[in-house]
C-alpha cells in the first residue's frame, strides 16, 4: 500500500499506533490488525475498515442534457434496505428527471442547476447508515433563458 500509508513515528512513543491511509481505495476495505511488542508484552487490536464509493457514468465533467448515472456502493456486508439521495443538503424526489435504482440515481436531462454536492445515504438491514458525497460538475450554458439580449448602444454587452 506504499506510499499511501503512514505511521507517525513520533506518536509511537506515546502509545499511538495509528495507521493512516490516504487516499483510501475500494480494495482497502477489510480487517486490519496491529501487533505491538514491548519488552515481553504483546498487545494487539483489530479494526475493520469499511469503504463507500460514489461513481459517475459517464465520467465527470458531465455535459448539460446528457443522461448520467450516480452510483453508490459500500463494502458493508448486510443487505441494502434503502438508498436516499440529497442535492446540496435537500432530499431528492425520485420522480420526473430523477430515477432511483438499487444504490444508483439516474438523471435523465442534467442541467447546470444540478451541479453541486450530491450525497447518497445507504441504510442496511442491521440499521447501519452510511453516506458519502460527490461534487458534480456540469458543463453547459448558464445564461438567460431568452436567446435575445438587449444592450444600449455604446455600452458593453456580456
RAVEN-V732467 format. One record per run of one state. SS is the DSSP state (H for helix, E for strand, - for the rest). FROM is the first residue (numbers start at 1). TO is the last residue. If there is no record, write none. Layout:
# RAVEN-V732467
ss=SS from=FROM to=TO
ss=SS from=FROM to=TO
This chain:
# RAVEN-V732467
ss=- from=1 to=4
ss=E from=5 to=7
ss=- from=8 to=8
ss=H from=9 to=12
ss=- from=13 to=18
ss=E from=19 to=21
ss=- from=22 to=25
ss=H from=26 to=28
ss=- from=29 to=29
ss=E from=30 to=38
ss=- from=39 to=40
ss=E from=41 to=49
ss=- from=50 to=51
ss=E from=52 to=57
ss=- from=58 to=61
ss=E from=62 to=63
ss=- from=64 to=67
ss=E from=68 to=74
ss=- from=75 to=79
ss=E from=80 to=87
ss=- from=88 to=89
ss=E from=90 to=91
ss=- from=92 to=97
ss=E from=98 to=101
ss=- from=102 to=103
ss=E from=104 to=107
ss=- from=108 to=111
ss=H from=112 to=114
ss=- from=115 to=115
ss=E from=116 to=124
ss=- from=125 to=128
ss=E from=129 to=136
ss=- from=137 to=137
ss=E from=138 to=139
ss=- from=140 to=158
